Amino acid sequence: MRLPGSGARVVTSPAVRRPTPTTKPEGRADGAADDAALVLAARAGDRAALRALHDRHRPAVLRVARAFAAFDEDDVEDVAQESFVRAFRALPRLAEPARFGAWLLAIARNRALSRLARRRAGETLAEELAREAAALGAEVSALPDGAPEAEAALVRRIVAELPDGPEKETVRLFYVEGELSAREIASRLGVGKSAITMRLERFRARVKARLLAEVARLRGEGS
Amino acid sequence: MHLDARTHAELLSGTLGPDAARALARHLEAGCEACEAFLAGCERADGIDGRVDGALAAVAWAPDAERPRAAAEAFGRIERRLAAERALRPGVGGRQGRLRRWVPLAAAASVLAAGLAALALRAPEPSSSAWDGTKGPEPAASAAVPVQLRFLVVAAGGAGDAELRRGASGDAVPASAALQFEVEVGRAAFVTLVRVPPGGPPEPVWDGAVGPGAVLVTLDGRPAIYRLEGLGGTHRFVALASEAPPPPGALERELAARRAAAGERRPDEVEVRIE
């Protein structure tokens, strides 16, 4: 399958491209159940389970950090390490083990934002962001269940709807091809790093708005 | 209706009324640049951000290929951080007497010991590289075996995590930190580690038989760290080595002889300023 006008291949079944069970990304239909089992085992002291959680989610965590073009690879690794340390430390208090992936990625985003905030404006916001694990756990638990395959399909649809242009090209390179960091894309396209980050954040916000719409719809149905 | 901080929070927490929720759903599904700009400007992640990034990650067709070694190394660093944090946590140990400050690293934390050892070996003191027992000041007569003492600082970082760094004699170290000691002897010896507090009597804090080469101080067969909690001021740690356990009074005599030669920098002792 190719996206209209983009030339980018889109694989509709993640299982086709990721056959290794230990590297299944968040979003697979059975991923949540696997995560829940791994979290419970890790809580009981099973090191292999902890390692499996790490290896399974590390690629997605790295992608979260690599979306910020201000980060070099050392920053990216630091963000990933901080995210896993905080998540593993708070693992006993995670109310819904099946939502480990979403919780971890939210922590990763906060770690990345915290690092940027520390650079930009001092420590206050960074310290505030550092208190995220428990708060995010509660927020993740409060949301209605998601449908990972439907959410991934929604992302593909939004990508396909983008008009041809620099934003679509940036999104295609980062989110669809998934091989380059934002910093590398800035270099390849010959534009500023902040412009790339802005395009990716704008697209990401569009996806988030649509997922929030689904949350709102379910909240409305719940009356 | 546009998203704002309050509406956003109410939607996530489930406290937004059903009518408002339905209206917001219709509004967001139609696409709204103002709401998207609001979301793009949020400075902290919320409960749905993880799902957003999970969905975005799921559409990438590039394989997540990474050198297995890179993932293994990254996981090793995470384990060492967690192990160091556990070791620093108050209440661990519960030993009495001179061993009360030592925290043996749990079996699951053996990777920390490996990391500490690697850290020590990666950054040897200039004066100690390839040490053969003949450099530096001559050992005192009662310490028949030359010995070198090195240490690493296991310090509590932000938000309860731990940082490892190589220590140097004279370093200022927070009282919340712990020390990992490494001794190096030219041949098999019996080593005693003594802490000399400011204005107080010396206290032997560890002893044991060690083989030739550099070894980490262990307790119950496991590498251990020495907690500094409750200590303050400049403390001196002295390693004394001999071919057999020292007879009564030998340590005191050796330390008294050193007081007479105060100011001399020795490879078998380090000073730590505990703050």
Contacts between the chains, C-beta under 8 A, distances in Angstrom:
chain1	res1	chain2	res2	distance
A	9	B	61	5.9
A	10	B	59	6.8
A	10	B	61	6.5
A	11	B	61	4.5
A	14	B	58	5.7
A	17	B	61	5.8
A	17	B	63	6.1
A	18	B	63	7.1
A	18	B	64	6.6
A	23	B	64	5.5
A	25	B	54	7.4
A	25	B	57	5.3
A	25	B	58	5.6
A	25	B	64	7.2
A	26	B	50	7.8
A	26	B	54	3.8
A	26	B	57	6.4
A	26	B	58	7.2
A	27	B	54	4.9
A	27	B	55	6.2
A	27	B	57	6.8
A	27	B	58	3.6
A	28	B	58	7.8
A	45	B	108	7.1
A	47	B	79	7.9
A	47	B	108	6.5
A	50	B	79	7.9
A	51	B	75	5.6
A	54	B	71	7.3
A	54	B	74	7.5
A	54	B	75	4.9
A	54	B	78	6.8
A	55	B	71	5.4
A	55	B	75	7.2
A	58	B	66	7.5
A	58	B	71	5.9
A	58	B	74	6.7
A	59	B	57	7.2
A	59	B	64	3.8
A	59	B	66	6.9
A	60	B	53	6.5
A	60	B	54	6.6
A	60	B	57	4.0
A	63	B	53	7.3
A	63	B	56	7.5
A	63	B	57	5.5
A	63	B	60	7.3
A	64	B	53	5.2
A	77	B	74	6.9
A	80	B	74	6.7
A	81	B	74	6.7
A	81	B	77	5.8
A	81	B	78	5.8
A	81	B	81	7.2
A	84	B	78	4.8
A	85	B	78	5.6
A	85	B	81	5.0
A	85	B	82	6.3
A	85	B	161	5.9
A	86	B	159	7.3
A	88	B	78	6.8
A	88	B	82	6.0
A	89	B	82	6.7
A	89	B	85	7.0
A	89	B	160	7.4
A	89	B	161	7.7
A	99	B	50	7.8
A	101	B	50	6.7
A	101	B	54	5.6
A	102	B	47	7.9
A	102	B	48	7.9
A	102	B	50	3.2
A	102	B	51	4.8
A	102	B	54	5.8
A	103	B	50	5.7
A	104	B	50	6.7
A	105	B	49	6.9
A	105	B	50	3.7
A	105	B	51	7.9
A	105	B	53	4.2
A	105	B	54	5.8
A	105	B	57	7.9
A	106	B	45	4.4
A	106	B	46	7.1
A	106	B	47	6.7
A	106	B	49	4.5
A	106	B	50	3.8
A	106	B	53	7.8
A	107	B	45	7.3
A	107	B	50	7.8
A	108	B	53	7.4
A	109	B	45	4.0
A	109	B	49	5.1
A	109	B	50	7.6
A	109	B	53	6.5
A	110	B	44	6.0
A	110	B	45	4.3
A	113	B	43	6.1
A	113	B	44	6.3
A	113	B	45	6.8
A	117	B	43	7.0
A	125	B	43	6.5
A	128	B	44	7.3
A	129	B	43	7.9
A	129	B	44	5.6
A	130	B	158	6.7
A	130	B	159	5.0
A	132	B	44	7.3
A	132	B	45	7.0
A	136	B	45	6.7
A	136	B	46	7.6
A	136	B	47	6.3
A	136	B	50	7.7
A	138	B	47	7.8
A	139	B	12	5.7
A	139	B	13	7.5
A	139	B	46	5.8
A	139	B	47	2.8
A	139	B	48	7.9
A	140	B	47	4.6
A	140	B	50	6.5
A	141	B	47	7.9
A	142	B	12	6.4
A	142	B	13	5.5
A	142	B	14	5.6
A	142	B	47	6.4
A	143	B	12	6.8
A	143	B	47	5.4
A	143	B	48	6.2
A	143	B	51	7.6
A	146	B	51	5.3
A	148	B	54	6.7
A	148	B	55	7.1
A	148	B	58	6.8
A	151	B	51	6.5
A	151	B	54	7.4
A	151	B	55	4.0
A	151	B	58	7.7
A	152	B	55	5.1
A	152	B	58	3.9
A	152	B	59	5.6
A	154	B	55	6.9
A	155	B	55	4.9
A	155	B	56	5.9
A	155	B	58	7.3
A	155	B	59	4.9
A	156	B	59	5.5
A	159	B	59	7.1
A	175	B	56	5.3
A	175	B	59	6.1
A	175	B	60	6.2
A	176	B	59	6.1
A	176	B	60	6.4
A	176	B	61	6.6
A	177	B	60	7.1
A	177	B	61	6.9
A	177	B	62	5.5
A	178	B	57	8.0
A	178	B	60	2.9
A	178	B	61	6.6
A	178	B	62	3.8
A	179	B	62	4.3
A	201	B	40	4.8
A	202	B	36	6.9
A	202	B	40	5.7
A	204	B	40	7.3
A	204	B	52	6.4
A	204	B	56	6.8
A	205	B	36	4.3
A	205	B	37	7.2
A	205	B	39	4.1
A	205	B	40	3.8
A	206	B	31	7.6
A	206	B	36	5.3
A	207	B	52	5.6
A	207	B	55	6.7
A	207	B	56	6.5
A	208	B	36	7.9
A	208	B	39	5.0
A	208	B	48	6.7
A	208	B	49	7.2
A	208	B	52	4.7
A	209	B	3	7.8
A	209	B	28	4.9
A	209	B	31	7.6
A	209	B	32	7.0
A	209	B	35	5.5
A	209	B	36	5.1
A	209	B	39	5.9
A	210	B	28	6.7
A	210	B	29	7.0
A	211	B	48	5.9
A	211	B	51	6.1
A	211	B	52	5.9
A	211	B	55	7.1
A	212	B	3	7.6
A	212	B	8	7.9
A	212	B	11	6.5
A	212	B	24	7.9
A	212	B	28	5.7
A	212	B	39	7.7
A	212	B	48	6.4
A	213	B	24	7.5
A	213	B	25	4.9
A	213	B	26	8.0
A	213	B	27	7.8
A	213	B	28	3.5
A	213	B	29	4.4
A	214	B	25	7.5
A	215	B	11	6.3
A	215	B	12	7.5
A	215	B	48	6.6
A	216	B	11	5.8
A	216	B	16	7.4
A	216	B	21	4.6
A	216	B	22	7.2
A	216	B	24	4.4
A	216	B	25	3.7
A	216	B	28	6.5
A	217	B	21	7.5
A	217	B	22	7.1
A	217	B	25	4.0
A	217	B	29	7.8
A	219	B	11	6.7
A	219	B	14	6.4
A	219	B	16	6.1
A	219	B	18	6.6
A	219	B	21	3.8
A	219	B	25	7.9
A	220	B	18	4.9
A	220	B	19	7.4
A	220	B	21	4.0
A	220	B	22	3.4
A	220	B	25	5.9
A	221	B	18	7.9
A	222	B	18	6.6
A	223	B	18	3.2
A	223	B	19	7.9
